[in-house]
């Protein structure tokens, strides 16, 4: 995703150059991982040296044109860190424009608000408007078209801030819930239960919890807090209650409705809430991906 600006800029590339970043400079991967984000030694042969690089010339919130480095918004997982830092190297050394990692988020949902100039891209209320000083100019690895559709649906009156999607980054990825193969085989070989099939988790007919560790055996010190996850997103939890009527699964906070968690880390589904020992633990990452 790339942000377009009305002011001129002194960079020597365009969207196509930005789009190709994911597959170049793998030979510098060690430098990318060990010397980020402000390494001064060049990575590539015949690179543009720092003293010879230019800046983007962009208007700030009050209409004054400033010279600023290109800002890359990254996400908090390895592939995003790698491709984002590779892009910084390429912008610096091939395009000859000063670039930096300008911010990060735990979910790729934050990428489009960041490049759109929203003041709080990683929060449920991203605080978007038309008079912002944009410091994040591109982001890579926004997963799925739903992120774009959700942003546009939330801000239908601000089409002018929508960044431009440049298409696929060049590689595919899959995310979702999974069960370890040895657990699946144990269930299949003992009772014939197919744990890869969602109806096998219907407690009316099956006992899937028999094949998983109880949540109480998982070291609580290694778990994140509900308050730092999507379970504390008031907008999401209001939507959850609207469609499920599960008022017992939420509680009131100073900000509004949030998930009702046990020991600050576990949320119990209605089907096993009366007997949590029969809940199958689901571990997610980031800010609660897929929750």
Long-range contacts (C-beta under 8 A, 24 or more apart in sequence): 1-111, 1-112, 1-115, 1-138, 1-139, 1-140, 1-142, 1-163, 1-164, 1-165, 1-166, 2-115, 2-137, 2-138, 2-163, 2-164, 2-166, 3-115, 3-116, 3-117, 3-134, 3-136, 3-137, 3-138, 3-163, 3-164, 4-163, 4-164, 5-56, 5-58, 5-59, 5-134, 6-59, 7-57, 7-58, 7-59, 7-65, 8-57, 9-56, 9-57, 9-58, 10-54, 10-55, 10-56, 10-57, 10-97, 11-54, 11-56, 11-70, 11-91, 11-95, 11-96, 11-97, 12-95, 12-96, 12-97, 13-91, 13-94, 13-95, 13-97, 15-164, 15-166, 17-90, 17-94, 17-95, 18-87, 18-138, 18-166, 19-166, 19-167, 19-169, 20-170, 21-83, 21-86, 21-87, 21-90, 21-140, 22-83, 22-86, 22-140, 22-169, 22-170, 22-171, 23-170, 24-86, 24-90, 25-86, 25-89, 25-90, 26-86, 28-86, 28-89, 29-82, 29-86, 31-89, 32-82, 32-85, 32-86, 32-89, 33-82, 33-85, 36-81, 36-85, 36-88, 36-101, 37-85, 37-88, 37-100, 37-101, 38-100, 42-93, 43-89, 43-93, 44-89, 44-93, 44-94, 47-92, 47-93, 47-94, 48-92, 48-93, 48-94, 48-95, 48-96, 50-92, 50-98, 52-96, 53-92, 53-96, 53-97, 53-98, 54-96, 54-97, 54-98, 55-97, 55-98, 56-97, 56-137, 58-134, 60-133, 61-131, 61-132, 61-133, 68-135, 69-97, 69-98, 69-99, 69-100, 69-102, 70-97, 70-98, 70-99, 70-100, 70-137, 70-138, 71-99, 71-100, 71-101, 71-102, 71-103, 71-134, 71-135, 71-136, 71-137, 71-138, 72-99, 72-100, 72-101, 72-102, 72-136, 72-137, 72-138, 72-139, 72-140, 73-102, 73-103, 73-104, 73-105, 73-110, 73-111, 73-114, 73-115, 73-121, 73-136, 73-138, 73-139, 74-101, 74-103, 74-104, 74-139, 74-140, 75-104, 75-105, 75-106, 75-107, 75-108, 75-110, 75-111, 75-139, 75-141, 76-104, 76-105, 76-106, 76-286, 77-285, 77-286, 79-141, 79-173, 80-108, 80-140, 80-141, 83-140, 83-141, 83-169, 84-140, 84-141, 87-138, 87-140, 102-135, 102-136, 102-137, 103-135, 103-136, 106-286, 106-287, 107-230, 107-286, 107-287, 107-289, 108-141, 108-142, 108-143, 108-144, 108-147, 109-147, 109-150, 111-139, 111-141, 111-142, 111-147, 112-139, 112-142, 112-147, 112-148, 112-151, 112-162, 112-163, 113-151, 114-139, 115-139, 115-163, 116-151, 116-155, 116-161, 116-162, 116-163, 117-161, 118-161, 124-233, 124-234, 124-235, 124-236, 125-235, 128-155, 128-158, 128-161, 129-158, 129-161, 130-158, 130-160, 130-161, 132-161, 140-169, 141-169, 143-173, 143-175, 175-289, 175-290, 176-290, 177-282, 177-290, 183-211, 183-212, 186-211, 187-211, 201-280, 203-271, 203-272, 203-278, 207-278, 208-280, 209-272, 209-277, 209-278, 209-279, 209-280, 212-280, 212-281, 213-281, 214-277, 214-281, 215-266, 215-276, 215-279, 215-281, 216-277, 218-281, 218-283, 220-263, 220-265, 223-265, 223-266, 224-265, 225-264, 225-265, 226-258, 226-259, 226-261, 226-264, 226-265, 226-267, 227-258, 227-264, 228-287, 229-287, 229-288, 229-291, 230-287, 230-288, 230-291, 231-258, 231-259, 231-261, 231-267, 231-288, 231-291, 232-258, 232-259, 233-258, 234-258, 244-270, 246-270, 248-273, 249-273
